Amino acid sequence: MSQPMWDVGAPDIHYLRVEDLETLLRDNGMGQAVGVLPGGPGIPVPTDPGPLLVVTFLPGFGYDGSGVTEHGQFQVRTVGPQSDHDATRDLALRVDRVLAPQTGHGPLTLNSLHVVEISRTGGPQLLLRDEGNRYHYVCTYSYQIEAYR
């Protein structure tokens, strides 16, 4: 029988997940044709010719002074349909407008996670064109969430 990894009764730890960001995007009009996948070191970007977003969590700033909120970062790589730079750029800009509107995004609740704010460190930038003739845009975002309840 496996042993629990943490004692029962410890406070719940909250963290932002790929599924939370996907919910926000789909609730704001992103269609099912766009795949949303986790990314990270050693995780290859699929070669499927359809559009997709790859979300990679990055080291963040940690907890605030009181330990009530946590500050982190994530990167969204937008991969467009084959041979269509304009569609890729449009998708990247639409994702950006949902995640970090001009005034910043927050506070909001995503799947019971309290998000204080999402902001971006710069607009989506063209990263590369891959061997499958798909364009890739990338943008990095900062976020602040409630750490404990």
Secondary structure, DSSP 8 states (H G I E B T S, - for coil): ----SS-TT---B----HHHHHHHHHHTT--TTSEEEE--TT------SS-EEEEEEEEEEEE-TTSSEEEEEEEEEEE--TT-HHHHHHHHHHHHHHHS-TT-B-SEEETTEEEEEEEESS--EEEEE-TTS-EEEEEEEEEEEE-B-
